[in-house]
Amino acid sequence: MKLKVLIPILGTLSLLAIPFLCAADSEGGFVSIFDGNSLNGWHVSAKTGHSGTSKNQSGGRWVVKDGAISGSQDIPGNGGILITDEQFGDFEVSLEMKNDFGPDSGLFLRSTEDGKAWQAMIDYHKDGNLMGIYGEGLGGQPHVRNYNFKDKVTEIEEKKTGAHDVALPINPESWPYFWRADQWNELRARIEGNPPHITTWINGVQIMEWKEKKVRHPATGGIALQVHGGGDFTTAFVRYRNIRVKRLD
């Protein structure tokens, strides 16, 4: 039986307790794939459907600032992905995120250059969610989540989509104490096998688990970060740091 996380309203004490949920950090085997100073080991791809507004097919704007990867649209509507040079098969990836509330992003698992991937969603906006699972460029299947953001980053509602019935492990009223708004939070995803078995976590708490039934995508690919196309998000940013991976194969 999985128990929902109940975060008591204890001010600073409750916030200090959150890092101890990340027990998986002690497992070892993780290596950094972002040096904190440059985009060495990564490259921008403008081959996805999120690029194309710009004549030079730029793939968005990606820079390193204050020890983090910062991404945004370079001109209104033009996004893309930042993808590792290295390919991965079975792995677990962990990163810290501090995005503006509004841009649509994602953590792509086994991504191709044109952005086809199993996506751990980072839809950090109204009606979006974190760490649901989506078939990016795979016909939108799966599309499973167990909650949505409401009008504010501090407000969520339990809402299941897709055929996968995974209960939300966090009471919506506890979310403001579990998710540290405007601070760094840890997101984690694991992918194994092909058809893949995918599991995601937020701040050490398992959010979603899903098992594909058919082989629909290659067994290896890059790890990618996304800036979604459409709209005007040239002055809103996604930010990622402490990006680490543990190979499972």
FENVEN-V287367 format. One record per residue. N is the residue number from 1. PHI is phi in degrees with one decimal (NA if undefined). BURIAL is 1 if it has 24 or more other C-alpha atoms within 12 Angstrom, else 0. D_CENTER is the distance of its C-alpha to the mean C-alpha in Angstrom with 2 decimals. Layout:
N|PHI|BURIAL|D_CENTER / N|PHI|BURIAL|D_CENTER
This chain:
1|NA|0|26.20 / 2|-99.2|0|22.92 / 3|-98.3|0|23.67 / 4|-67.4|0|21.69 / 5|-75.3|1|20.82 / 6|-108.2|0|23.45 / 7|-98.6|1|23.01 / 8|-65.8|0|26.51 / 9|-82.2|0|27.27 / 10|-123.4|0|28.57 / 11|58.3|0|27.43 / 12|-61.0|0|26.62 / 13|-59.3|0|27.27 / 14|-66.1|0|24.45 / 15|-70.5|1|21.94 / 16|-67.2|0|23.35 / 17|-75.6|0|22.93 / 18|-58.7|1|19.15 / 19|-57.2|0|18.58 / 20|-72.8|0|20.86 / 21|-72.3|0|18.43 / 22|-86.5|0|16.55 / 23|-65.4|0|19.39 / 24|-63.6|1|17.48 / 25|-59.9|0|17.73 / 26|-81.9|0|21.40 / 27|-68.6|0|20.98 / 28|78.2|0|21.24 / 29|89.4|0|20.65 / 30|-85.5|0|17.60 / 31|-127.2|0|18.20 / 32|-75.0|0|16.73 / 33|-118.8|1|15.56 / 34|-141.1|1|15.63 / 35|-82.8|0|19.06 / 36|83.3|0|18.37 / 37|-125.4|0|21.11 / 38|-150.0|0|20.52 / 39|-99.8|1|18.43 / 40|-57.9|0|20.54 / 41|89.9|0|19.03 / 42|-129.5|1|16.76 / 43|-148.3|1|17.96 / 44|-88.9|1|17.24 / 45|-117.0|1|17.67 / 46|-107.1|1|19.25 / 47|-91.7|1|19.89 / 48|-84.7|1|17.28 / 49|-70.8|1|18.38 / 50|-89.6|1|16.58 / 51|-108.0|1|19.30 / 52|123.3|1|23.03 / 53|-68.0|1|24.07 / 54|-83.2|0|25.08 / 55|-63.5|0|28.19 / 56|-89.7|0|27.05 / 57|49.9|1|23.77 / 58|-75.7|1|21.91 / 59|79.2|1|18.26 / 60|89.0|1|17.56 / 61|-112.1|1|18.15 / 62|-128.3|1|16.40 / 63|-139.0|1|18.18 / 64|-105.2|1|18.15 / 65|-140.9|0|19.29 / 66|54.8|0|20.10 / 67|77.3|0|18.43 / 68|-133.7|1|14.96 / 69|-78.3|1|13.56 / 70|-117.8|1|14.08 / 71|-125.6|1|13.44 / 72|-159.7|1|15.32 / 73|-70.3|1|17.55 / 74|-82.9|1|20.79 / 75|-133.3|1|22.93 / 76|-52.2|1|22.35 / 77|90.0|1|20.37 / 78|-102.5|1|19.54 / 79|-121.1|1|16.01 / 80|164.2|1|14.76 / 81|-129.4|1|12.51 / 82|-110.2|1|12.88 / 83|-125.5|1|13.32 / 84|-67.5|1|14.89 / 85|-67.9|0|18.61 / 86|-83.1|0|18.56 / 87|-100.8|1|17.94 / 88|-133.2|1|16.58 / 89|-107.7|1|17.62 / 90|-92.0|1|16.99 / 91|-161.8|1|14.65 / 92|-123.6|1|12.36 / 93|-121.4|1|9.81 / 94|-129.3|1|9.27 / 95|-151.0|1|8.41 / 96|-108.1|1|9.47 / 97|-127.9|1|8.37 / 98|-145.3|1|11.19 / 99|-89.7|1|10.71 / 100|-68.0|1|13.68 / 101|-82.2|1|13.80 / 102|150.3|1|14.37 / 103|-67.7|1|12.38 / 104|-98.1|1|10.10 / 105|-133.7|1|7.13 / 106|-177.8|1|4.51 / 107|-108.4|1|3.76 / 108|-92.9|1|7.36 / 109|-108.7|1|9.51 / 110|56.9|1|13.22 / 111|-78.6|1|13.04 / 112|-89.7|1|16.46 / 113|-64.0|1|17.74 / 114|-93.6|1|17.82 / 115|83.3|1|14.18 / 116|-78.0|1|14.90 / 117|-168.4|1|12.24 / 118|-87.3|1|10.73 / 119|-105.9|1|7.37 / 120|-86.7|1|4.80 / 121|-68.0|1|4.95 / 122|-127.6|1|4.30 / 123|-89.6|1|8.06 / 124|-89.5|1|9.44 / 125|-160.3|1|12.99 / 126|-55.6|0|15.95 / 127|70.4|1|15.67 / 128|-97.6|1|11.88 / 129|-158.9|1|9.67 / 130|-114.1|1|6.61 / 131|71.3|1|5.90 / 132|-69.7|1|8.65 / 133|-122.8|1|9.35 / 134|-140.3|1|10.73 / 135|-86.6|1|13.17 / 136|-71.7|1|12.50 / 137|72.8|1|16.10 / 138|-116.3|0|17.30 / 139|74.4|0|19.12 / 140|68.7|0|16.25 / 141|-122.7|1|16.81 / 142|-79.2|1|15.47 / 143|-143.2|1|14.09 / 144|-122.5|1|13.87 / 145|-152.8|1|12.85 / 146|-129.7|1|15.10 / 147|-161.2|1|14.95 / 148|-129.2|1|14.78 / 149|-73.8|1|14.91 / 150|-91.2|0|18.52 / 151|-76.8|0|19.96 / 152|-126.0|0|18.62 / 153|-64.0|1|15.54 / 154|-89.9|1|17.85 / 155|-126.7|1|18.72 / 156|-129.1|1|17.17 / 157|-131.9|1|19.12 / 158|-69.7|1|18.97 / 159|-155.1|1|18.69 / 160|-95.4|0|18.26 / 161|-129.0|1|17.78 / 162|79.6|0|18.63 / 163|-89.8|0|21.11 / 164|-96.2|0|19.13 / 165|-98.0|0|20.50 / 166|-112.6|1|18.20 / 167|-69.0|1|19.29 / 168|-70.0|1|17.17 / 169|-81.5|1|17.94 / 170|-123.0|1|18.04 / 171|-63.8|1|20.85 / 172|-52.6|1|19.88 / 173|-70.1|0|22.62 / 174|-90.5|1|21.12 / 175|-53.2|1|17.71 / 176|-60.9|1|19.08 / 177|-98.1|1|20.08 / 178|-86.7|1|17.04 / 179|-94.9|1|14.43 / 180|-86.4|1|15.88 / 181|-59.9|0|15.85 / 182|63.1|0|16.19 / 183|-127.7|0|15.61 / 184|-79.0|1|13.16 / 185|-127.1|1|11.10 / 186|-95.3|1|9.61 / 187|-117.2|1|6.41 / 188|-145.9|1|7.57 / 189|-143.2|1|7.96 / 190|-128.0|1|11.44 / 191|-133.3|1|13.14 / 192|-139.1|1|16.94 / 193|76.9|1|19.81 / 194|-153.3|0|20.47 / 195|-61.7|0|20.38 / 196|-82.0|1|17.12 / 197|-112.0|1|16.42 / 198|-118.4|1|12.74 / 199|-131.4|1|11.92 / 200|-129.9|1|9.02 / 201|-137.8|1|9.80 / 202|-126.6|1|9.59 / 203|46.8|1|12.31 / 204|84.1|1|13.89 / 205|-102.9|1|14.37 / 206|-65.4|1|13.56 / 207|-106.0|1|12.03 / 208|-144.4|1|12.24 / 209|-141.6|1|14.30 / 210|-152.8|1|15.42 / 211|-126.6|1|17.99 / 212|-74.7|1|18.84 / 213|-101.9|0|22.61 / 214|-128.1|0|23.26 / 215|-79.6|0|22.54 / 216|-126.6|0|20.99 / 217|-158.7|1|19.09 / 218|-57.7|1|19.93 / 219|-81.5|1|19.47 / 220|-136.0|1|18.16 / 221|176.1|1|16.09 / 222|-85.8|1|14.03 / 223|-101.4|1|10.60 / 224|-132.4|1|9.43 / 225|-114.4|1|7.69 / 226|-118.1|1|8.84 / 227|-116.4|1|11.27 / 228|-71.2|1|12.55 / 229|-81.4|1|16.32 / 230|91.8|1|18.83 / 231|68.7|0|20.16 / 232|-129.9|0|20.77 / 233|-124.7|1|17.95 / 234|-77.7|1|19.90 / 235|-114.9|0|20.21 / 236|-120.6|1|16.76 / 237|-128.7|1|14.19 / 238|-104.3|1|10.60 / 239|-138.5|1|11.00 / 240|-137.8|1|9.65 / 241|-148.5|1|12.14 / 242|49.1|1|13.36 / 243|-88.1|1|11.34 / 244|-133.4|1|13.14 / 245|-135.9|1|13.66 / 246|-124.1|1|16.26 / 247|-73.7|1|18.03 / 248|-111.5|0|19.29 / 249|-115.9|0|21.73
